[in-house]
Amino acid sequence: MPVIECQRCGLRWDSNTARKNVRFCTSCRARKAKTVITEYGRCSPWQGYFTADETTPVDDDGLPVLPGKRLCGMNDCVNPEHIEREE
């Protein structure tokens, strides 16, 4: 059984076919979501940087983007309608 190695992350897996044109694993082929539908409505996931906790979106200067409580429960949501500002 041929073994395929992902050219991006190095993950190796057994191939069930003789195809050699697979270059990336499923995680590396995944695209970033533009919108996420939740029961609260449409969320807009942050596409930029995050803090060390990997949940707080920050801008290029390291400042939090739209700080406050996310009413939808998605930590990376930047839809202003879903954010309750902290005073």
A tleap script that builds the chain and sets N, CA, C and O, in Angstrom:
source leaprc.protein.ff14SB
mol = sequence {
  NMET PRO VAL ILE GLU CYS GLN ARG CYS GLY
  LEU ARG TRP ASP SER ASN THR ALA ARG LYS
  ASN VAL ARG PHE CYS THR SER CYS ARG ALA
  ARG LYS ALA LYS THR VAL ILE THR GLU TYR
  GLY ARG CYS SER PRO TRP GLN GLY TYR PHE
  THR ALA ASP GLU THR THR PRO VAL ASP ASP
  ASP GLY LEU PRO VAL LEU PRO GLY LYS ARG
  LEU CYS GLY MET ASN ASP CYS VAL ASN PRO
  GLU HIE ILE GLU ARG GLU CGLU
}
set mol.1.N position { 0.849 -1.164 0.000 }
set mol.1.CA position { 0.000 0.000 0.000 }
set mol.1.C position { 0.903 1.239 0.000 }
set mol.1.O position { 1.777 1.357 0.858 }
set mol.2.N position { 0.705 2.169 -0.953 }
set mol.2.CA position { 1.554 3.362 -1.011 }
set mol.2.C position { 1.283 4.321 0.148 }
set mol.2.O position { 0.155 4.432 0.629 }
set mol.3.N position { 2.323 4.999 0.579 }
set mol.3.CA position { 2.226 5.983 1.652 }
set mol.3.C position { 2.367 7.363 1.024 }
set mol.3.O position { 3.261 7.596 0.211 }
set mol.4.N position { 1.473 8.279 1.408 }
set mol.4.CA position { 1.504 9.647 0.897 }
set mol.4.C position { 1.876 10.572 2.051 }
set mol.4.O position { 1.411 10.389 3.176 }
set mol.5.N position { 2.711 11.560 1.766 }
set mol.5.CA position { 3.111 12.534 2.772 }
set mol.5.C position { 2.623 13.912 2.347 }
set mol.5.O position { 2.836 14.330 1.209 }
set mol.6.N position { 1.967 14.615 3.266 }
set mol.6.CA position { 1.477 15.971 3.001 }
set mol.6.C position { 2.677 16.893 2.794 }
set mol.6.O position { 3.612 16.891 3.594 }
set mol.7.N position { 2.646 17.677 1.720 }
set mol.7.CA position { 3.766 18.555 1.408 }
set mol.7.C position { 3.790 19.803 2.275 }
set mol.7.O position { 4.781 20.533 2.266 }
set mol.8.N position { 2.714 20.070 3.031 }
set mol.8.CA position { 2.678 21.256 3.886 }
set mol.8.C position { 3.041 20.923 5.327 }
set mol.8.O position { 3.905 21.574 5.912 }
set mol.9.N position { 2.386 19.908 5.910 }
set mol.9.CA position { 2.601 19.644 7.342 }
set mol.9.C position { 3.393 18.366 7.611 }
set mol.9.O position { 3.857 18.163 8.733 }
set mol.10.N position { 3.559 17.498 6.607 }
set mol.10.CA position { 4.356 16.295 6.777 }
set mol.10.C position { 3.595 15.071 7.271 }
set mol.10.O position { 4.198 14.022 7.496 }
set mol.11.N position { 2.274 15.187 7.444 }
set mol.11.CA position { 1.464 14.041 7.872 }
set mol.11.C position { 1.555 12.930 6.832 }
set mol.11.O position { 1.497 13.187 5.629 }
set mol.12.N position { 1.697 11.698 7.302 }
set mol.12.CA position { 1.788 10.544 6.385 }
set mol.12.C position { 0.581 9.650 6.587 }
set mol.12.O position { 0.160 9.429 7.722 }
set mol.13.N position { 0.016 9.130 5.499 }
set mol.13.CA position { -1.108 8.207 5.579 }
set mol.13.C position { -1.042 7.216 4.436 }
set mol.13.O position { -0.427 7.471 3.400 }
set mol.14.N position { -1.691 6.072 4.646 }
set mol.14.CA position { -1.744 5.026 3.623 }
set mol.14.C position { -2.786 5.385 2.578 }
set mol.14.O position { -3.869 5.866 2.910 }
set mol.15.N position { -2.460 5.152 1.332 }
set mol.15.CA position { -3.378 5.438 0.239 }
set mol.15.C position { -4.069 4.150 -0.193 }
set mol.15.O position { -3.435 3.101 -0.302 }
set mol.16.N position { -5.364 4.240 -0.437 }
set mol.16.CA position { -6.112 3.077 -0.914 }
set mol.16.C position { -6.052 2.945 -2.422 }
set mol.16.O position { -6.424 1.905 -2.966 }
set mol.17.N position { -5.588 3.984 -3.108 }
set mol.17.CA position { -5.488 3.959 -4.563 }
set mol.17.C position { -4.048 4.219 -4.970 }
set mol.17.O position { -3.203 4.560 -4.143 }
set mol.18.N position { -3.789 4.056 -6.237 }
set mol.18.CA position { -2.440 4.282 -6.752 }
set mol.18.C position { -2.239 5.739 -7.176 }
set mol.18.O position { -1.196 6.077 -7.736 }
set mol.19.N position { -3.227 6.608 -6.913 }
set mol.19.CA position { -3.097 8.017 -7.295 }
set mol.19.C position { -1.932 8.664 -6.542 }
set mol.19.O position { -1.742 8.428 -5.349 }
set mol.20.N position { -1.184 9.453 -7.231 }
set mol.20.CA position { -0.068 10.169 -6.608 }
set mol.20.C position { -0.295 11.685 -6.628 }
set mol.20.O position { 0.584 12.443 -6.218 }
set mol.21.N position { -1.483 12.140 -7.106 }
set mol.21.CA position { -1.695 13.574 -7.258 }
set mol.21.C position { -2.182 14.253 -5.985 }
set mol.21.O position { -2.388 15.467 -5.994 }
set mol.22.N position { -2.375 13.522 -4.893 }
set mol.22.CA position { -2.769 14.130 -3.629 }
set mol.22.C position { -1.524 14.710 -2.973 }
set mol.22.O position { -0.574 13.984 -2.679 }
set mol.23.N position { -1.531 16.026 -2.742 }
set mol.23.CA position { -0.347 16.680 -2.187 }
set mol.23.C position { -0.529 17.105 -0.743 }
set mol.23.O position { 0.443 17.189 0.008 }
set mol.24.N position { -1.797 17.382 -0.337 }
set mol.24.CA position { -2.057 17.900 0.996 }
set mol.24.C position { -3.076 17.023 1.716 }
set mol.24.O position { -3.943 16.421 1.083 }
set mol.25.N position { -2.968 16.954 3.049 }
set mol.25.CA position { -3.939 16.225 3.858 }
set mol.25.C position { -5.241 17.024 3.924 }
set mol.25.O position { -5.289 18.161 3.456 }
set mol.26.N position { -6.280 16.452 4.491 }
set mol.26.CA position { -7.578 17.127 4.531 }
set mol.26.C position { -7.523 18.405 5.370 }
set mol.26.O position { -8.212 19.370 5.039 }
set mol.27.N position { -6.731 18.445 6.438 }
set mol.27.CA position { -6.619 19.658 7.248 }
set mol.27.C position { -5.958 20.787 6.464 }
set mol.27.O position { -6.379 21.938 6.574 }
set mol.28.N position { -4.944 20.482 5.688 }
set mol.28.CA position { -4.244 21.510 4.919 }
set mol.28.C position { -5.054 21.961 3.701 }
set mol.28.O position { -4.840 23.065 3.201 }
set mol.29.N position { -5.969 21.135 3.222 }
set mol.29.CA position { -6.825 21.520 2.099 }
set mol.29.C position { -8.033 22.333 2.535 }
set mol.29.O position { -8.690 22.946 1.694 }
set mol.30.N position { -8.344 22.355 3.834 }
set mol.30.CA position { -9.534 23.049 4.323 }
set mol.30.C position { -9.410 24.550 4.099 }
set mol.30.O position { -8.334 25.129 4.246 }
set mol.31.N position { -10.528 25.166 3.742 }
set mol.31.CA position { -10.556 26.611 3.521 }
set mol.31.C position { -11.125 27.310 4.747 }
set mol.31.O position { -11.918 26.732 5.490 }
set mol.32.N position { -10.716 28.548 4.951 }
set mol.32.CA position { -11.246 29.319 6.066 }
set mol.32.C position { -12.707 29.644 5.801 }
set mol.32.O position { -13.093 29.951 4.673 }
set mol.33.N position { -13.504 29.573 6.841 }
set mol.33.CA position { -14.920 29.870 6.715 }
set mol.33.C position { -15.132 31.372 6.605 }
set mol.33.O position { -14.526 32.144 7.348 }
set mol.34.N position { -15.984 31.785 5.687 }
set mol.34.CA position { -16.326 33.200 5.539 }
set mol.34.C position { -17.490 33.574 6.445 }
set mol.34.O position { -17.507 34.670 7.004 }
set mol.35.N position { -18.460 32.683 6.598 }
set mol.35.CA position { -19.577 32.891 7.518 }
set mol.35.C position { -19.900 31.565 8.188 }
set mol.35.O position { -19.709 30.497 7.606 }
set mol.36.N position { -20.386 31.646 9.399 }
set mol.36.CA position { -20.814 30.470 10.151 }
set mol.36.C position { -22.237 30.751 10.620 }
set mol.36.O position { -22.512 31.796 11.212 }
set mol.37.N position { -23.128 29.820 10.354 }
set mol.37.CA position { -24.517 29.990 10.760 }
set mol.37.C position { -24.712 29.346 12.132 }
set mol.37.O position { -24.459 28.155 12.310 }
set mol.38.N position { -25.163 30.142 13.094 }
set mol.38.CA position { -25.471 29.636 14.418 }
set mol.38.C position { -26.936 29.927 14.703 }
set mol.38.O position { -27.610 30.581 13.907 }
set mol.39.N position { -27.422 29.448 15.822 }
set mol.39.CA position { -28.810 29.719 16.174 }
set mol.39.C position { -29.025 31.196 16.487 }
set mol.39.O position { -30.163 31.666 16.490 }
set mol.40.N position { -27.953 31.931 16.749 }
set mol.40.CA position { -28.045 33.360 17.015 }
set mol.40.C position { -28.058 34.175 15.723 }
set mol.40.O position { -28.485 35.329 15.730 }
set mol.41.N position { -27.602 33.600 14.632 }
set mol.41.CA position { -27.547 34.281 13.335 }
set mol.41.C position { -26.228 34.013 12.633 }
set mol.41.O position { -25.519 33.064 12.965 }
set mol.42.N position { -25.903 34.856 11.659 }
set mol.42.CA position { -24.666 34.700 10.891 }
set mol.42.C position { -23.489 35.310 11.645 }
set mol.42.O position { -23.510 36.482 12.021 }
set mol.43.N position { -22.465 34.490 11.856 }
set mol.43.CA position { -21.233 34.953 12.486 }
set mol.43.C position { -20.191 35.200 11.401 }
set mol.43.O position { -20.174 34.521 10.374 }
set mol.44.N position { -19.336 36.166 11.639 }
set mol.44.CA position { -18.220 36.457 10.739 }
set mol.44.C position { -16.927 36.098 11.459 }
set mol.44.O position { -16.469 36.865 12.305 }
set mol.45.N position { -16.320 34.940 11.144 }
set mol.45.CA position { -15.085 34.543 11.828 }
set mol.45.C position { -13.926 35.491 11.500 }
set mol.45.O position { -13.787 35.950 10.366 }
set mol.46.N position { -13.110 35.771 12.497 }
set mol.46.CA position { -11.933 36.621 12.333 }
set mol.46.C position { -10.903 35.902 11.490 }
set mol.46.O position { -10.619 34.727 11.725 }
set mol.47.N position { -10.334 36.594 10.504 }
set mol.47.CA position { -9.360 35.994 9.593 }
set mol.47.C position { -7.930 36.435 9.880 }
set mol.47.O position { -7.016 36.114 9.121 }
set mol.48.N position { -7.730 37.178 10.984 }
set mol.48.CA position { -6.395 37.704 11.286 }
set mol.48.C position { -5.696 36.967 12.403 }
set mol.48.O position { -5.809 35.748 12.528 }
set mol.49.N position { -4.971 37.716 13.214 }
set mol.49.CA position { -4.163 37.148 14.300 }
set mol.49.C position { -4.992 36.925 15.559 }
set mol.49.O position { -6.062 37.507 15.730 }
set mol.50.N position { -4.467 36.060 16.445 }
set mol.50.CA position { -5.089 35.772 17.730 }
set mol.50.C position { -4.043 35.910 18.832 }
set mol.50.O position { -2.841 35.862 18.569 }
set mol.51.N position { -4.516 36.083 20.080 }
set mol.51.CA position { -3.604 36.120 21.216 }
set mol.51.C position { -3.098 34.716 21.505 }
set mol.51.O position { -3.451 33.768 20.803 }
set mol.52.N position { -2.281 34.582 22.525 }
set mol.52.CA position { -1.700 33.280 22.870 }
set mol.52.C position { -2.763 32.253 23.253 }
set mol.52.O position { -2.523 31.052 23.129 }
set mol.53.N position { -3.944 32.702 23.719 }
set mol.53.CA position { -4.993 31.751 24.081 }
set mol.53.C position { -5.738 31.212 22.858 }
set mol.53.O position { -6.610 30.353 22.984 }
set mol.54.N position { -5.382 31.729 21.656 }
set mol.54.CA position { -5.956 31.281 20.381 }
set mol.54.C position { -7.454 31.515 20.267 }
set mol.54.O position { -8.101 30.887 19.429 }
set mol.55.N position { -8.031 32.401 21.084 }
set mol.55.CA position { -9.456 32.682 20.986 }
set mol.55.C position { -9.769 34.161 20.856 }
set mol.55.O position { -10.825 34.509 20.328 }
set mol.56.N position { -8.901 35.038 21.312 }
set mol.56.CA position { -9.157 36.470 21.263 }
set mol.56.C position { -8.557 37.060 19.989 }
set mol.56.O position { -7.339 37.038 19.817 }
set mol.57.N position { -9.405 37.592 19.084 }
set mol.57.CA position { -8.864 38.196 17.862 }
set mol.57.C position { -8.168 39.515 18.154 }
set mol.57.O position { -8.667 40.331 18.929 }
set mol.58.N position { -7.007 39.723 17.529 }
set mol.58.CA position { -6.256 40.970 17.694 }
set mol.58.C position { -5.875 41.519 16.325 }
set mol.58.O position { -5.769 40.770 15.353 }
set mol.59.N position { -5.669 42.847 16.257 }
set mol.59.CA position { -5.255 43.478 15.006 }
set mol.59.C position { -3.732 43.396 14.857 }
set mol.59.O position { -3.060 42.724 15.639 }
set mol.60.N position { -3.205 44.079 13.858 }
set mol.60.CA position { -1.761 44.033 13.600 }
set mol.60.C position { -0.927 44.623 14.727 }
set mol.60.O position { 0.246 44.280 14.876 }
set mol.61.N position { -1.534 45.524 15.536 }
set mol.61.CA position { -0.810 46.132 16.660 }
set mol.61.C position { -0.940 45.329 17.946 }
set mol.61.O position { -0.372 45.717 18.966 }
set mol.62.N position { -1.676 44.213 17.923 }
set mol.62.CA position { -1.848 43.380 19.108 }
set mol.62.C position { -2.995 43.804 20.004 }
set mol.62.O position { -3.124 43.302 21.121 }
set mol.63.N position { -3.833 44.722 19.534 }
set mol.63.CA position { -4.982 45.178 20.315 }
set mol.63.C position { -6.206 44.328 20.004 }
set mol.63.O position { -6.423 43.967 18.847 }
set mol.64.N position { -7.020 43.998 21.024 }
set mol.64.CA position { -8.205 43.168 20.789 }
set mol.64.C position { -9.171 43.829 19.805 }
set mol.64.O position { -9.391 45.040 19.847 }
set mol.65.N position { -9.736 43.017 18.928 }
set mol.65.CA position { -10.703 43.487 17.945 }
set mol.65.C position { -12.099 43.313 18.522 }
set mol.65.O position { -12.479 42.212 18.921 }
set mol.66.N position { -12.861 44.395 18.566 }
set mol.66.CA position { -14.224 44.395 19.095 }
set mol.66.C position { -14.307 43.672 20.435 }
set mol.66.O position { -14.942 42.622 20.531 }
set mol.67.N position { -13.667 44.226 21.479 }
set mol.67.CA position { -13.704 43.555 22.778 }
set mol.67.C position { -15.108 43.539 23.344 }
set mol.67.O position { -15.889 44.466 23.129 }
set mol.68.N position { -15.417 42.490 24.061 }
set mol.68.CA position { -16.726 42.337 24.685 }
set mol.68.C position { -17.157 40.892 24.679 }
set mol.68.O position { -16.437 40.014 24.202 }
set mol.69.N position { -18.337 40.652 25.213 }
set mol.69.CA position { -18.865 39.296 25.288 }
set mol.69.C position { -19.540 38.944 23.968 }
set mol.69.O position { -20.365 39.704 23.461 }
set mol.70.N position { -19.180 37.777 23.412 }
set mol.70.CA position { -19.805 37.288 22.183 }
set mol.70.C position { -21.103 36.587 22.556 }
set mol.70.O position { -21.078 35.524 23.176 }
set mol.71.N position { -22.229 37.169 22.187 }
set mol.71.CA position { -23.533 36.609 22.535 }
set mol.71.C position { -23.799 35.283 21.826 }
set mol.71.O position { -24.566 34.456 22.319 }
set mol.72.N position { -23.169 35.082 20.678 }
set mol.72.CA position { -23.379 33.861 19.895 }
set mol.72.C position { -22.568 32.690 20.431 }
set mol.72.O position { -22.836 31.544 20.069 }
set mol.73.N position { -21.575 32.952 21.292 }
set mol.73.CA position { -20.754 31.892 21.852 }
set mol.73.C position { -19.516 31.571 21.035 }
set mol.73.O position { -18.712 30.740 21.456 }
set mol.74.N position { -19.335 32.203 19.878 }
set mol.74.CA position { -18.168 31.969 19.037 }
set mol.74.C position { -17.099 33.002 19.399 }
set mol.74.O position { -17.306 34.196 19.181 }
set mol.75.N position { -15.960 32.567 19.948 }
set mol.75.CA position { -14.931 33.483 20.434 }
set mol.75.C position { -14.305 34.334 19.338 }
set mol.75.O position { -13.840 35.440 19.615 }
set mol.76.N position { -14.284 33.842 18.091 }
set mol.76.CA position { -13.635 34.592 17.022 }
set mol.76.C position { -14.625 35.372 16.162 }
set mol.76.O position { -14.242 35.872 15.105 }
set mol.77.N position { -15.879 35.491 16.578 }
set mol.77.CA position { -16.892 36.211 15.811 }
set mol.77.C position { -16.633 37.719 15.892 }
set mol.77.O position { -16.406 38.255 16.977 }
set mol.78.N position { -16.669 38.397 14.747 }
set mol.78.CA position { -16.489 39.847 14.714 }
set mol.78.C position { -17.714 40.539 14.108 }
set mol.78.O position { -17.603 41.653 13.596 }
set mol.79.N position { -18.861 39.898 14.162 }
set mol.79.CA position { -20.104 40.527 13.750 }
set mol.79.C position { -20.516 41.479 14.868 }
set mol.79.O position { -20.804 41.020 15.973 }
set mol.80.N position { -20.556 42.797 14.619 }
set mol.80.CA position { -20.846 43.760 15.691 }
set mol.80.C position { -22.199 43.528 16.370 }
set mol.80.O position { -22.373 43.913 17.526 }
set mol.81.N position { -23.147 42.913 15.684 }
set mol.81.CA position { -24.460 42.654 16.272 }
set mol.81.C position { -24.407 41.551 17.330 }
set mol.81.O position { -25.325 41.431 18.141 }
set mol.82.N position { -23.354 40.753 17.329 }
set mol.82.CA position { -23.225 39.634 18.261 }
set mol.82.C position { -22.388 39.983 19.481 }
set mol.82.O position { -22.173 39.126 20.338 }
set mol.83.N position { -21.911 41.218 19.581 }
set mol.83.CA position { -20.974 41.589 20.644 }
set mol.83.C position { -21.631 42.549 21.614 }
set mol.83.O position { -22.164 43.589 21.228 }
set mol.84.N position { -21.579 42.170 22.895 }
set mol.84.CA position { -22.070 43.024 23.974 }
set mol.84.C position { -20.866 43.743 24.544 }
set mol.84.O position { -19.999 43.113 25.151 }
set mol.85.N position { -20.799 45.039 24.362 }
set mol.85.CA position { -19.644 45.827 24.808 }
set mol.85.C position { -19.519 45.825 26.313 }
set mol.85.O position { -20.520 45.919 27.022 }
set mol.86.N position { -18.297 45.718 26.808 }
set mol.86.CA position { -18.026 45.794 28.246 }
set mol.86.C position { -17.745 47.243 28.593 }
set mol.86.O position { -16.948 47.901 27.923 }
set mol.87.N position { -18.368 47.729 29.598 }
set mol.87.CA position { -18.192 49.136 30.002 }
set mol.87.C position { -17.105 49.262 31.015 }
set mol.87.O position { -16.813 50.367 31.472 }
savepdb mol mol.pdb
quit
